């Protein structure tokens, strides 16, 4: 059973929730930039993270599962959220350039069907980021947070699920190394820097970026010039088909 919308809102209004939003949100903007001129969809409970894209994206909307409930967002101007059945999203095919899936898979009764709907509404050249609670992290056991409910995933489990939904994983990254306790929120940056180097496996959240597999996409996606010296998301090697090329972010 999904967490209620009121619980999710309360968490992100707390000091711990604000820290989680900052750490995870940074990974999203590092990967997608400001999404200038793009159509962006958030699925699950994405509103804490979508605000960064609103100034320059062409369209930003959020879809929230019916079992969870929906909130009015952004609160001024017109509403940009909709209540949806996760296996029947109210959007036309191939509409969105970027899709964020967060607080969605862990409590879904059918994660593959959810991701297949994401596949349907995503443009052929689009990208999806799926963020889930990491199986080996402390946050998966923190029941006072949204990351402590439902099924957590290892990176390999998540990559396998994404491939089953006909996406091709491009790369992964991690976030939330600070313990899920409010009094350590002020030290989150220190934990983030140290954790990514010393104990990368024990992050609270794992994020994978993927592209849509279609008959039109056969070759490796073109490499996009990056402003950093190393990729934001480490590449994920293909595991099931030895003949498949190893995609790069």
C-alpha positions as CSV (number, residue, x, y, z in Angstrom):
1,X,0.0,0.0,0.0
2,X,1.3,3.4,-1.0
3,X,2.2,6.2,1.5
4,X,-0.4,8.9,1.7
5,X,0.2,12.2,0.1
6,X,0.1,13.9,3.4
7,X,2.9,11.8,4.8
8,X,5.1,12.6,1.7
9,X,4.4,16.3,2.0
10,X,5.2,16.3,5.7
11,X,8.5,14.6,5.1
12,X,9.7,17.0,2.5
13,X,8.6,19.9,4.7
14,X,11.0,18.6,7.4
15,X,14.7,19.3,7.8
16,X,15.5,15.8,6.8
17,X,13.3,16.1,3.7
18,X,14.9,19.3,2.7
19,X,18.3,17.7,2.9
20,X,17.1,14.7,0.8
21,X,15.7,17.1,-1.8
22,X,19.0,19.0,-2.0
23,X,21.2,15.9,-2.4
24,X,19.0,14.0,-4.9
25,X,18.0,17.1,-6.8
26,X,21.7,18.0,-7.4
27,X,22.1,14.7,-9.2
28,X,19.1,15.4,-11.4
29,X,20.3,18.9,-12.5
30,X,23.8,17.6,-13.0
31,X,22.5,15.0,-15.4
32,X,19.7,17.0,-17.2
33,X,20.8,20.6,-16.7
34,X,17.8,23.0,-16.8
35,X,15.9,20.9,-19.4
36,X,15.6,24.1,-21.6
37,X,12.9,23.8,-24.2
38,X,11.9,20.2,-23.2
39,X,8.7,18.6,-22.0
40,X,9.2,17.1,-18.5
41,X,7.1,14.6,-16.6
42,X,7.4,13.5,-13.0
43,X,5.8,10.3,-11.9
44,X,5.2,9.2,-8.3
45,X,5.9,12.0,-5.9
46,X,8.2,14.2,-8.0
47,X,7.1,17.7,-7.1
48,X,10.0,18.5,-4.7
49,X,12.4,18.0,-7.6
50,X,10.5,19.5,-10.6
51,X,10.8,23.1,-9.6
52,X,14.4,23.2,-10.8
53,X,13.2,22.6,-14.4
54,X,10.2,24.9,-14.5
55,X,12.0,28.2,-15.4
56,X,13.3,26.9,-18.8
57,X,11.5,23.7,-19.7
58,X,8.7,24.0,-22.2
59,X,6.3,22.0,-20.1
60,X,6.6,20.4,-16.6
61,X,3.8,18.3,-15.2
62,X,3.5,15.7,-12.4
63,X,1.4,12.5,-12.4
64,X,0.7,10.9,-9.0
65,X,-0.7,7.4,-8.4
66,X,-4.4,7.2,-7.4
67,X,-3.7,5.1,-4.3
68,X,-1.4,7.8,-3.0
69,X,-3.4,10.9,-3.7
70,X,-2.5,14.1,-5.4
71,X,-1.5,17.6,-4.3
72,X,-2.0,21.0,-5.8
73,X,1.3,22.1,-7.3
74,X,3.0,24.5,-7.7
75,X,0.3,26.4,-5.7
76,X,0.2,29.5,-7.8
77,X,-0.7,30.0,-11.4
78,X,-2.6,26.8,-12.6
79,X,-2.3,23.3,-11.4
80,X,0.4,21.1,-13.0
81,X,-0.5,17.8,-11.3
82,X,-2.9,15.0,-12.2
83,X,-4.1,11.9,-10.5
84,X,-3.4,8.8,-12.6
85,X,-3.5,5.1,-12.7
86,X,0.1,4.1,-13.0
87,X,-0.5,1.6,-15.7
88,X,-2.7,4.0,-17.7
89,X,-1.2,7.4,-17.8
90,X,-3.5,10.1,-19.2
91,X,-1.0,11.3,-21.9
92,X,-0.6,10.6,-25.6
93,X,2.2,8.5,-26.9
94,X,5.8,9.8,-27.2
95,X,5.0,13.2,-25.6
96,X,7.8,13.8,-23.0
97,X,11.5,14.4,-23.5
98,X,12.5,13.8,-19.9
99,X,10.7,11.7,-17.3
100,X,11.6,11.4,-13.6
101,X,10.3,8.4,-11.7
102,X,10.7,8.8,-7.9
103,X,8.7,7.4,-5.0
104,X,6.9,5.2,-7.5
105,X,8.5,1.8,-8.1
106,X,9.1,0.7,-4.5
107,X,5.3,0.5,-3.7
108,X,4.0,-0.3,-7.1
109,X,2.0,-3.6,-7.5
110,X,3.4,-4.0,-11.0
111,X,6.7,-2.1,-11.5
112,X,7.2,-3.4,-15.1
113,X,3.7,-2.2,-16.2
114,X,4.5,1.2,-14.7
115,X,7.7,1.5,-16.6
116,X,6.0,0.3,-19.8
117,X,3.7,3.2,-19.5
118,X,6.7,5.5,-19.0
119,X,8.1,3.9,-22.2
120,X,4.8,4.7,-24.1
121,X,4.6,8.4,-23.2
122,X,8.3,9.1,-23.7
123,X,9.7,10.5,-27.0
124,X,12.0,8.2,-28.9
125,X,15.0,10.5,-28.2
126,X,13.9,11.0,-24.5
127,X,15.6,10.1,-21.3
128,X,14.2,8.7,-18.0
129,X,15.8,8.8,-14.6
130,X,14.5,6.2,-12.2
131,X,15.3,6.9,-8.5
132,X,14.7,4.3,-5.8
133,X,15.7,3.5,-2.3
134,X,19.0,1.6,-2.3
135,X,18.8,-1.9,-0.8
136,X,22.1,-1.7,1.1
137,X,21.6,1.9,2.4
138,X,20.4,3.1,5.8
139,X,17.4,4.9,4.3
140,X,15.7,1.7,3.2
141,X,15.2,0.9,6.9
142,X,14.1,4.4,7.9
143,X,10.3,4.0,8.2
144,X,9.8,7.6,9.1
145,X,10.8,8.5,5.5
146,X,9.3,7.6,2.1
147,X,12.5,5.7,1.3
148,X,11.8,3.2,4.1
149,X,8.6,1.8,2.6
150,X,8.1,-0.8,-0.2
151,X,10.8,-2.7,-1.9
152,X,14.3,-1.2,-2.2
153,X,16.5,-2.2,-5.1
154,X,20.2,-2.9,-5.7
155,X,21.7,-1.3,-8.8
156,X,21.6,-4.6,-10.7
157,X,18.0,-5.3,-9.8
158,X,17.0,-1.9,-11.0
159,X,18.9,-2.2,-14.2
160,X,17.3,-5.6,-14.9
161,X,13.8,-4.2,-14.3
162,X,14.5,-1.2,-16.6
163,X,15.7,-3.6,-19.4
164,X,12.5,-5.7,-19.0
165,X,10.5,-2.6,-19.7
166,X,12.4,-2.1,-23.0
167,X,14.7,0.7,-21.8
168,X,18.5,0.7,-22.2
169,X,20.3,1.9,-19.1
170,X,23.0,4.5,-19.8
171,X,24.5,5.1,-16.5
172,X,23.9,5.3,-12.8
173,X,24.7,7.5,-9.8
174,X,24.0,7.5,-6.0
175,X,22.9,10.0,-3.4
176,X,22.0,10.3,0.3
177,X,25.0,9.0,2.2
178,X,24.1,10.9,5.4
179,X,22.3,8.8,8.0
180,X,18.5,9.5,8.0
181,X,18.5,11.5,11.3
182,X,17.6,15.1,11.5
183,X,20.4,16.2,13.7
184,X,23.0,15.2,11.1
185,X,21.3,17.1,8.3
186,X,23.8,19.9,8.6
187,X,26.6,17.5,7.9
188,X,25.0,16.1,4.7
189,X,27.6,17.6,2.4
190,X,30.5,16.1,4.3
191,X,28.8,12.7,4.2
192,X,28.0,13.0,0.5
193,X,31.6,13.8,-0.4
194,X,33.1,11.1,1.8
195,X,30.5,8.4,1.1
196,X,30.9,8.6,-2.6
197,X,34.6,7.8,-2.2
198,X,34.8,5.6,0.8
199,X,31.6,3.5,0.8
200,X,29.7,4.1,-2.5
201,X,27.6,1.0,-2.1
202,X,25.8,2.3,1.0
203,X,24.0,5.3,-0.4
204,X,20.4,5.9,0.4
205,X,19.2,6.3,-3.2
206,X,20.4,4.8,-6.5
207,X,19.5,6.6,-9.7
208,X,19.7,5.1,-13.2
209,X,19.3,7.1,-16.5
210,X,18.0,5.1,-19.5
211,X,16.8,5.6,-23.1
212,X,13.8,4.1,-24.9
213,X,14.5,1.1,-27.0
214,X,12.8,1.3,-30.4
215,X,13.5,-0.1,-33.8
216,X,14.7,3.3,-34.9
217,X,17.4,3.3,-32.2
218,X,20.0,0.7,-33.1
219,X,23.3,2.4,-32.7
220,X,24.9,3.8,-29.6
221,X,23.5,7.2,-28.7
222,X,25.7,10.1,-29.5
223,X,27.9,11.3,-26.7
224,X,26.9,14.7,-25.4
225,X,29.7,17.1,-24.5
226,X,30.0,17.4,-20.7
227,X,31.1,20.3,-18.7
228,X,32.8,18.1,-16.1
229,X,35.9,15.9,-16.3
230,X,34.0,12.7,-15.6
231,X,30.5,11.4,-16.3
232,X,27.8,12.3,-13.9
233,X,26.4,8.8,-14.1
234,X,28.8,5.9,-14.4
235,X,28.1,3.7,-17.4
236,X,26.2,0.4,-16.9
237,X,27.7,-2.6,-18.8
238,X,25.3,-4.8,-20.7
239,X,24.9,-8.1,-19.0
240,X,22.4,-10.2,-20.9
241,X,23.5,-10.0,-24.5
242,X,27.3,-10.2,-25.1
243,X,26.8,-8.8,-28.6
244,X,25.2,-5.6,-27.3
245,X,27.4,-2.6,-27.2
246,X,28.2,-1.1,-23.8
247,X,26.3,2.2,-23.8
248,X,27.9,5.4,-22.5
249,X,26.2,8.3,-20.7
